[in-house]
Amino acid sequence: MSMTFGSFGDYRTSIWFSAWTTSTPAQFALAWFIVVLLVVAYHFLRYYTTVVEDKIVEMNGMLAFADDIEEAAPLTEGAPATARRRGRSTDGTTSGKHGVVLALREKMKWRVIHALISASTYGLGLLLMLVAMTYNVLLFIALMV
């Protein structure tokens, strides 16, 4: 394998593993479009990571942790500060420990989703790096699209 960029007409290359070898221009064109779609998927995952991070920050803001978990309560929109500290909503009902446990479960769910998306983004990024390391000019351009 050459460690320098070849010509624009070089369509014979091996991508990721020896079974994915392009030997015709049609195979190369299909591989090029697959790489472009993978780049789009990579950027979608990066965007969705920020959406999930925003949700996690929102979940952090929903919990008002006191010294003891018994006193912790989810924050409610528009509730007075004293009611929020006491774990009561504006209608006088108490949220108590059950509300905290549900909020913590929801927060954990979003953290697991974040971990899975981050791992997928990292793995896909590494695979796209291997495409760049084929040193094929047209595949490199596909990565820049």
C-alpha positions in Angstrom: 0.0 0.0 0.0 1.3 3.4 -1.0 1.7 5.9 1.8 1.2 8.9 -0.5 -1.8 10.2 -2.3 -2.3 8.7 -5.8 -4.0 10.0 -8.9 -7.6 11.0 -9.2 -8.2 8.0 -11.5 -7.0 5.4 -9.0 -10.1 3.4 -8.1 -8.5 0.2 -7.1 -8.2 0.2 -3.3 -8.9 -1.8 -0.2 -11.1 -0.1 2.3 -11.0 -1.2 6.0 -10.4 -4.9 5.2 -9.3 -7.1 2.3 -12.8 -8.3 1.5 -13.9 -4.7 0.7 -11.7 -4.1 -2.3 -12.9 -1.9 -5.2 -11.7 -3.2 -8.6 -14.2 -1.4 -10.9 -15.3 2.2 -11.2 -18.8 1.3 -10.2 -17.7 -0.5 -7.0 -15.6 2.6 -6.2 -18.5 4.9 -6.8 -20.6 2.8 -4.4 -17.9 2.8 -1.8 -17.5 6.6 -2.2 -21.3 7.2 -1.5 -21.1 4.8 1.5 -18.3 6.8 2.9 -20.2 10.1 2.4 -23.2 8.6 4.2 -21.0 7.5 7.0 -19.6 11.0 7.3 -23.2 12.3 7.5 -24.0 9.7 10.2 -20.9 10.8 12.1 -21.9 14.4 12.1 -25.5 13.5 13.1 -24.1 11.5 16.1 -22.0 14.5 17.1 -25.0 16.8 17.0 -27.2 14.3 18.9 -24.5 14.1 21.6 -24.9 17.8 22.3 -28.7 17.4 22.5 -28.3 14.6 25.0 -25.8 16.7 27.0 -28.3 19.5 27.1 -30.9 17.1 28.5 -28.4 15.9 31.1 -27.8 19.5 32.2 -31.5 20.0 32.4 -31.9 16.9 34.6 -29.1 18.2 36.9 -31.1 21.5 37.3 -34.3 19.6 38.1 -32.8 18.1 41.3 -32.2 20.3 44.4 -29.9 18.2 46.5 -30.1 18.9 50.2 -27.8 17.4 52.8 -29.9 14.3 53.1 -31.5 12.4 50.2 -34.8 12.4 52.1 -35.0 16.2 51.8 -34.0 16.3 48.1 -36.8 17.1 45.7 -37.2 17.7 42.0 -37.5 21.4 41.1 -40.9 22.4 39.6 -41.3 25.2 37.2 -42.7 28.3 38.8 -42.7 27.0 42.3 -41.6 29.3 45.1 -38.1 28.7 46.4 -39.3 27.7 49.8 -41.7 25.1 48.4 -39.0 23.7 46.2 -36.6 23.3 49.1 -39.2 21.5 51.2 -40.0 19.2 48.3 -43.5 20.5 47.8 -45.1 21.6 44.6 -47.3 24.7 44.3 -50.4 22.6 44.9 -49.2 21.5 48.3 -48.4 17.9 47.5 -45.0 16.5 48.5 -42.8 14.8 45.9 -40.6 13.1 48.5 -38.1 10.4 47.9 -40.1 8.7 45.2 -39.8 11.7 42.9 -36.1 11.9 43.5 -35.6 8.2 42.7 -37.5 8.7 39.5 -35.5 11.7 38.5 -32.3 9.9 39.2 -33.4 7.0 37.1 -34.2 9.4 34.3 -30.8 11.0 34.6 -29.1 7.6 34.5 -31.0 6.7 31.4 -29.7 9.9 29.7 -26.2 9.2 30.9 -26.3 5.7 29.4 -27.7 7.0 26.1 -24.8 9.6 26.1 -22.2 6.9 26.7 -23.6 4.8 23.8 -23.7 7.7 21.4 -20.2 8.8 22.4 -18.8 5.3 21.9 -20.5 5.1 18.5 -19.2 8.5 17.5 -15.7 7.5 18.6 -15.8 4.1 16.8 -17.2 5.6 13.6 -14.6 8.4 13.7 -11.8 5.8 13.9 -13.3 3.9 10.9 -13.4 7.1 8.9 -9.8 7.8 9.9 -8.9 4.4 8.4 -10.6 5.5 5.1 -8.4 8.6 5.1 -5.4 6.3 5.6 -6.1 4.6 2.3 -4.5 7.7 0.8 -7.0 7.7 -2.0 -7.7 11.2 -3.2 -11.3 10.7 -4.0 -12.1 8.9 -0.8 -10.3 11.7 1.1 -12.6 14.2 -0.7 -15.6 12.1 0.3 -14.5 12.6 3.9 -14.5 16.4 3.5 -18.0 16.6 2.0 
